[in-house]
Amino acid sequence: MDDFWVFGYGSLMWRPGFDHEETRQARLFGHHRALCVRSFVHRGTPERPGLVLGLDRGGSCHGVAFRIRPENRNAVLAYLRERELVTQVYVETNRKIRLETGHDVRAVTYVVDRCHDQYAGALSVDDAVLRVSGAVGQSGPNEDYVVNTADHLKTLGIHDPHLEGIADQIRIAERPDQSVRGRV
């Protein structure tokens, strides 16, 4: 049986939630990581949607690939479907990814459905920060999701300027105003 791989580009990288026997950095071509999905469940509500990551068309995405033991394939797929397909905003696909070793493998990954009403499209840093700030869902505050993901990417040496810009603005908003220091 062929190796079974799962590609993670967001919280799956730092909280996969399933057993795996190998982890490698990898790149998916043809899609990029984007904070482009309105979250009505995990990081927001229908009344106050947050934003979560999706794989949107174009470019490439540097993420993490997990190799799963063949005997765990069905259990991992069931878990991923329950986690990722809550509102059907993602489409489960099997895409070619390039591992950090230079080898190409196929991996299950979840790409955004651009026709779904939760698709937010391309957002500026300022627009994304406004939508993320204050949103809370079943999995906690939206700000935590964005900052944790940006921090994890940094730890892995993965540079994502757009997500880093959003996380930086969130961090600035959470700091008390220091501009009055030193004034008489």
TORZA-780876 format. One record per residue: residue number from 1; residue in one letter; y negated, x negated, z of N, C-alpha, C, O in turn. Coordinates in steps of 0.2 Angstrom, whole numbers, m for minus. Layout:
N
NODE	NUM	a	Y	X	Z	Y	X	Z	Y	X	Z	Y	X	Z
...
END
This chain:
184
NODE	1	m	6	m4	0	0	0	0	m6	m4	0	m6	m10	3
NODE	2	d	m11	m3	m4	m18	m6	m4	m21	m6	3	m20	m2	7
NODE	3	d	m25	m11	4	m29	m12	10	m34	m6	10	m36	m3	5
NODE	4	f	m35	m3	16	m40	3	17	m46	0	20	m45	m2	26
NODE	5	w	m52	1	17	m58	m2	20	m63	4	20	m63	9	17
NODE	6	v	m67	3	25	m73	8	26	m79	4	26	m80	m1	30
NODE	7	f	m84	7	23	m91	3	22	m96	7	27	m97	13	26
NODE	8	g	m99	3	31	m104	6	36	m111	3	34	m111	m3	33
NODE	9	y	m116	7	35	m123	4	33	m128	6	38	m133	4	38
NODE	10	g	m126	11	43	m130	13	48	m127	13	55	m124	7	56
NODE	11	s	m127	18	59	m124	18	65	m116	16	65	m114	14	70
NODE	12	l	m113	17	60	m106	15	59	m105	8	60	m100	6	63
NODE	13	m	m110	4	59	m110	m3	59	m109	m5	67	m105	m10	69
NODE	14	w	m113	m2	71	m113	m4	78	m110	1	83	m109	0	89
NODE	15	r	m107	6	80	m103	11	84	m98	14	79	m99	20	77
NODE	16	p	m93	10	77	m88	13	72	m84	19	75	m83	24	71
NODE	17	g	m82	18	81	m78	24	84	m71	24	82	m67	29	83
NODE	18	f	m68	19	78	m61	19	76	m59	12	76	m62	7	76
NODE	19	d	m52	12	77	m49	5	77	m49	2	70	m48	5	65
NODE	20	h	m50	m4	70	m50	m8	64	m47	m15	65	m48	m18	71
NODE	21	e	m44	m18	60	m41	m25	62	m45	m30	59	m44	m36	60
NODE	22	e	m50	m29	55	m55	m34	52	m62	m31	51	m62	m25	49
NODE	23	t	m67	m35	52	m74	m33	50	m77	m39	46	m76	m45	48
NODE	24	r	m80	m37	41	m83	m42	36	m90	m39	34	m91	m33	33
NODE	25	q	m95	m43	33	m101	m41	30	m99	m40	23	m95	m43	20
NODE	26	a	m103	m35	20	m101	m33	13	m107	m30	9	m112	m29	13
NODE	27	r	m107	m30	3	m113	m27	m1	m110	m22	m6	m105	m23	m9
NODE	28	l	m113	m16	m6	m112	m11	m10	m118	m11	m16	m123	m11	m14
NODE	29	f	m116	m11	m22	m121	m11	m27	m121	m4	m30	m117	0	m30
NODE	30	g	m128	m2	m32	m129	4	m35	m132	9	m30	m134	15	m32
NODE	31	h	m132	8	m24	m135	12	m18	m138	8	m13	m137	2	m12
NODE	32	h	m144	10	m10	m147	7	m5	m148	11	1	m147	17	1
NODE	33	r	m148	7	7	m149	11	14	m156	14	14	m161	11	12
NODE	34	a	m157	20	16	m163	24	16	m163	29	22	m158	32	23
NODE	35	l	m168	29	25	m169	34	30	m171	41	27	m177	42	27
NODE	36	c	m167	44	24	m168	49	19	m165	56	20	m165	60	16
NODE	37	v	m162	57	26	m158	63	28	m161	66	34	m161	63	39
NODE	38	r	m163	72	33	m165	76	39	m159	78	43	m154	80	41
NODE	39	s	m160	76	50	m154	77	54	m156	83	58	m161	84	62
NODE	40	f	m151	88	58	m152	94	61	m147	95	67	m147	99	71
NODE	41	v	m143	89	68	m137	90	73	m138	83	77	m140	84	83
NODE	42	h	m136	77	75	m135	71	79	m142	69	81	m142	66	87
NODE	43	r	m147	69	77	m154	66	79	m160	70	79	m165	68	78
NODE	44	g	m158	77	78	m164	82	78	m161	89	78	m155	90	80
NODE	45	t	m165	94	77	m163	101	77	m166	104	71	m170	101	68
NODE	46	p	m163	110	70	m166	114	64	m174	115	65	m178	115	60
NODE	47	e	m176	116	71	m183	117	73	m187	110	72	m193	110	71
NODE	48	r	m184	105	74	m187	98	74	m182	93	72	m180	89	75
NODE	49	p	m182	93	65	m177	88	62	m179	81	63	m185	79	63
NODE	50	g	m174	77	64	m175	69	64	m173	67	57	m172	70	52
NODE	51	l	m173	60	57	m170	57	51	m165	52	52	m165	49	57
NODE	52	v	m160	52	48	m154	47	48	m153	44	42	m156	46	36
NODE	53	l	m150	38	42	m149	35	36	m144	38	31	m139	41	33
NODE	54	g	m145	37	24	m140	39	19	m140	33	14	m145	29	14
NODE	55	l	m135	33	10	m135	29	4	m138	32	m2	m135	37	m4
NODE	56	d	m144	30	m4	m147	33	m10	m146	29	m16	m145	23	m15
NODE	57	r	m147	32	m22	m146	29	m28	m151	23	m29	m157	23	m27
NODE	58	g	m148	18	m32	m152	12	m34	m151	6	m29	m150	7	m23
NODE	59	g	m152	0	m32	m152	m6	m28	m145	m8	m25	m140	m6	m28
NODE	60	s	m145	m11	m19	m139	m12	m16	m140	m12	m9	m146	m12	m6
NODE	61	c	m134	m12	m5	m135	m11	2	m130	m16	5	m124	m17	4
NODE	62	h	m133	m20	10	m129	m25	14	m127	m22	20	m131	m19	24
NODE	63	g	m121	m21	21	m118	m18	27	m112	m21	30	m111	m28	29
NODE	64	v	m107	m18	33	m101	m20	36	m95	m16	34	m96	m10	33
NODE	65	a	m90	m20	32	m84	m17	30	m79	m18	35	m78	m23	38
NODE	66	f	m75	m12	36	m70	m12	41	m63	m11	38	m62	m7	34
NODE	67	r	m58	m16	39	m51	m15	36	m47	m11	42	m47	m13	47
NODE	68	i	m44	m6	39	m40	m2	44	m33	m3	42	m31	m4	37
NODE	69	r	m29	m3	48	m21	m3	47	m19	3	43	m22	9	44
NODE	70	p	m14	2	38	m12	8	34	m10	14	39	m11	19	37
NODE	71	e	m6	12	44	m4	18	48	m10	22	52	m9	27	54
NODE	72	n	m16	19	52	m21	23	55	m26	26	50	m31	29	51
NODE	73	r	m24	25	43	m28	28	38	m30	35	39	m36	37	39
NODE	74	n	m25	40	40	m26	47	40	m30	49	46	m35	53	46
NODE	75	a	m29	45	52	m33	47	58	m40	45	57	m45	48	59
NODE	76	v	m41	39	54	m48	36	53	m52	41	48	m58	43	49
NODE	77	l	m49	43	43	m52	48	38	m54	54	41	m59	57	40
NODE	78	a	m49	57	46	m51	63	49	m57	62	54	m61	67	54
NODE	79	y	m57	57	57	m63	55	62	m69	55	58	m74	58	60
NODE	80	l	m69	51	52	m75	50	48	m77	57	45	m83	58	45
NODE	81	r	m73	61	43	m75	67	40	m78	72	45	m83	75	44
NODE	82	e	m75	71	51	m78	75	57	m85	73	59	m90	77	60
NODE	83	r	m86	66	58	m92	63	60	m98	64	55	m103	65	56
NODE	84	e	m96	62	49	m100	61	43	m102	68	39	m107	69	36
NODE	85	l	m97	72	39	m97	78	35	m99	85	39	m97	90	37
NODE	86	v	m103	84	44	m104	90	49	m108	95	45	m107	101	45
NODE	87	t	m113	93	41	m117	98	37	m116	97	29	m120	100	25
NODE	88	q	m112	93	27	m110	92	20	m116	88	16	m116	89	10
NODE	89	v	m120	85	20	m126	81	16	m123	75	13	m127	72	9
NODE	90	y	m118	72	15	m115	66	12	m109	68	8	m105	73	9
NODE	91	v	m107	64	3	m102	65	m1	m97	59	0	m99	53	0
NODE	92	e	m91	60	2	m86	55	3	m84	52	m4	m82	55	m8
NODE	93	t	m85	45	m4	m83	42	m11	m79	36	m9	m79	33	m3
NODE	94	n	m76	33	m14	m72	27	m14	m76	22	m19	m75	23	m25
NODE	95	r	m79	17	m16	m83	13	m20	m81	5	m20	m78	3	m15
NODE	96	k	m83	2	m25	m81	m5	m25	m87	m9	m21	m93	m7	m22
NODE	97	i	m85	m13	m16	m89	m17	m12	m87	m24	m13	m82	m26	m14
NODE	98	r	m92	m29	m12	m91	m36	m12	m91	m39	m5	m96	m38	m1
NODE	99	l	m85	m41	m2	m85	m44	4	m89	m51	4	m90	m54	m1
NODE	100	e	m91	m53	10	m94	m59	11	m90	m65	8	m93	m71	7
NODE	101	t	m84	m64	8	m79	m69	5	m80	m70	m3	m77	m75	m6
NODE	102	g	m83	m65	m6	m84	m65	m13	m78	m60	m16	m79	m59	m22
NODE	103	h	m74	m58	m12	m69	m53	m15	m71	m46	m16	m75	m44	m11
NODE	104	d	m69	m43	m21	m71	m36	m22	m65	m31	m19	m59	m33	m21
NODE	105	v	m67	m26	m15	m62	m21	m13	m65	m15	m14	m71	m14	m15
NODE	106	r	m61	m10	m13	m63	m3	m13	m64	0	m6	m59	m2	m2
NODE	107	a	m69	4	m5	m70	6	2	m72	13	2	m76	15	m2
NODE	108	v	m70	17	7	m73	24	8	m80	23	11	m81	19	15
NODE	109	t	m85	27	8	m91	27	11	m94	34	9	m92	38	5
NODE	110	y	m100	35	12	m103	41	12	m110	41	9	m114	37	12
NODE	111	v	m111	44	3	m118	43	0	m121	50	1	m118	55	1
NODE	112	v	m128	50	0	m131	56	1	m131	61	m5	m131	58	m11
NODE	113	d	m130	67	m4	m131	72	m9	m138	74	m10	m141	77	m6
NODE	114	r	m141	72	m16	m148	73	m17	m150	80	m18	m156	82	m18
NODE	115	c	m145	84	m19	m146	91	m20	m146	95	m14	m148	101	m14
NODE	116	h	m144	92	m8	m143	96	m2	m150	97	1	m155	92	0
NODE	117	d	m151	102	5	m158	104	8	m160	99	13	m166	99	15
NODE	118	q	m155	95	16	m157	90	21	m159	83	18	m162	79	21
NODE	119	y	m159	82	11	m161	76	8	m169	76	8	m172	81	6
NODE	120	a	m171	71	11	m179	70	12	m182	66	7	m188	66	6
NODE	121	g	m178	63	3	m181	58	m2	m184	52	1	m183	50	6
NODE	122	a	m187	48	m4	m191	42	m2	m197	44	3	m201	48	1
NODE	123	l	m197	40	8	m203	41	13	m206	35	14	m203	30	15
NODE	124	s	m213	35	15	m216	29	17	m215	28	25	m212	32	28
NODE	125	v	m216	22	27	m215	20	34	m219	25	38	m216	27	43
NODE	126	d	m225	26	37	m229	31	41	m226	38	41	m225	41	47
NODE	127	d	m224	41	36	m220	47	36	m214	47	40	m212	52	43
NODE	128	a	m210	42	39	m204	41	42	m205	41	50	m201	44	54
NODE	129	v	m210	37	52	m211	37	59	m213	43	62	m211	45	67
NODE	130	l	m217	47	58	m219	54	61	m213	58	62	m213	62	66
NODE	131	r	m209	58	57	m203	63	57	m198	60	63	m195	65	66
NODE	132	v	m197	54	64	m193	51	69	m195	52	76	m191	54	80
NODE	133	s	m201	51	77	m204	51	84	m204	58	87	m206	63	84
NODE	134	g	m201	58	93	m200	65	96	m194	69	95	m192	74	98
NODE	135	a	m190	67	89	m184	71	87	m178	69	92	m177	63	93
NODE	136	v	m175	74	94	m169	73	98	m163	77	96	m164	83	95
NODE	137	g	m157	75	96	m151	79	94	m146	78	99	m147	75	104
NODE	138	q	m140	80	97	m134	79	101	m132	72	103	m129	71	108
NODE	139	s	m134	67	98	m132	60	100	m138	56	103	m138	50	104
NODE	140	g	m144	60	104	m149	57	108	m155	56	104	m156	59	98
NODE	141	p	m160	52	106	m167	52	103	m166	48	96	m163	43	95
NODE	142	n	m170	51	91	m170	48	85	m173	41	85	m171	37	81
NODE	143	e	m178	40	89	m181	33	90	m175	28	91	m175	22	89
NODE	144	d	m171	30	96	m165	25	98	m161	23	92	m159	17	91
NODE	145	y	m159	28	88	m155	27	82	m158	22	77	m155	17	75
NODE	146	v	m165	23	76	m168	19	71	m169	12	74	m167	7	71
NODE	147	v	m171	11	80	m172	4	83	m165	1	84	m165	m5	83
NODE	148	n	m160	4	86	m154	1	87	m151	m1	81	m148	m7	80
NODE	149	t	m152	3	75	m149	1	69	m153	m6	66	m150	m10	64
NODE	150	a	m159	m5	67	m163	m11	65	m162	m17	69	m161	m23	66
NODE	151	d	m161	m17	75	m159	m22	79	m152	m25	78	m151	m31	77
NODE	152	h	m147	m21	76	m141	m23	74	m141	m26	68	m137	m32	67
NODE	153	l	m145	m24	63	m145	m27	57	m148	m34	58	m145	m39	55
NODE	154	k	m153	m35	62	m156	m42	63	m151	m46	66	m150	m52	64
NODE	155	t	m147	m44	71	m142	m48	74	m137	m50	69	m134	m56	69
NODE	156	l	m135	m46	64	m131	m48	59	m134	m53	53	m131	m55	49
NODE	157	g	m140	m54	54	m144	m58	49	m145	m54	42	m147	m57	37
NODE	158	i	m145	m47	43	m147	m43	37	m154	m40	37	m156	m38	42
NODE	159	h	m157	m42	32	m165	m40	32	m166	m34	28	m164	m33	22
NODE	160	d	m169	m29	31	m170	m22	28	m178	m21	30	m179	m18	35
NODE	161	p	m182	m23	25	m190	m23	27	m192	m16	29	m196	m15	33
NODE	162	h	m190	m11	25	m192	m4	26	m190	m1	33	m194	1	37
NODE	163	l	m184	m2	35	m181	0	41	m184	m4	47	m186	m1	52
NODE	164	e	m185	m10	46	m189	m15	51	m196	m12	52	m198	m12	58
NODE	165	g	m199	m10	47	m206	m8	47	m206	m2	51	m211	m1	55
NODE	166	i	m202	3	50	m201	9	54	m200	8	61	m203	10	66
NODE	167	a	m195	3	63	m193	2	69	m199	m2	73	m200	0	79
NODE	168	d	m203	m6	69	m208	m9	72	m214	m4	74	m217	m5	80
NODE	169	q	m215	0	70	m220	6	72	m218	10	78	m222	12	82
NODE	170	i	m212	11	78	m209	15	84	m210	11	90	m212	14	95
NODE	171	r	m208	5	90	m209	0	96	m217	0	98	m218	0	104
NODE	172	i	m221	m1	93	m228	m1	95	m230	6	98	m234	6	103
NODE	173	a	m228	11	96	m230	18	99	m227	19	106	m230	22	110
NODE	174	e	m222	15	107	m219	16	114	m222	12	119	m221	13	125
NODE	175	r	m226	7	117	m229	2	122	m236	5	124	m239	9	121
NODE	176	p	m237	4	131	m244	6	133	m250	3	130	m249	m3	127
NODE	177	d	m255	6	129	m261	3	126	m263	m3	129	m265	m3	135
NODE	178	q	m263	m9	126	m265	m15	129	m272	m17	127	m274	m23	129
NODE	179	s	m275	m13	123	m282	m15	120	m287	m15	125	m293	m18	123
NODE	180	v	m287	m13	131	m292	m13	136	m292	m19	140	m296	m20	144
NODE	181	r	m287	m23	140	m286	m29	144	m292	m34	142	m294	m35	137
NODE	182	g	m294	m37	147	m299	m42	147	m306	m39	146	m311	m43	146
NODE	183	r	m307	m32	146	m314	m29	146	m317	m29	153	m313	m28	157
NODE	184	v	m323	m30	153	m327	m30	159	m330	m23	160	m333	m22	165
END
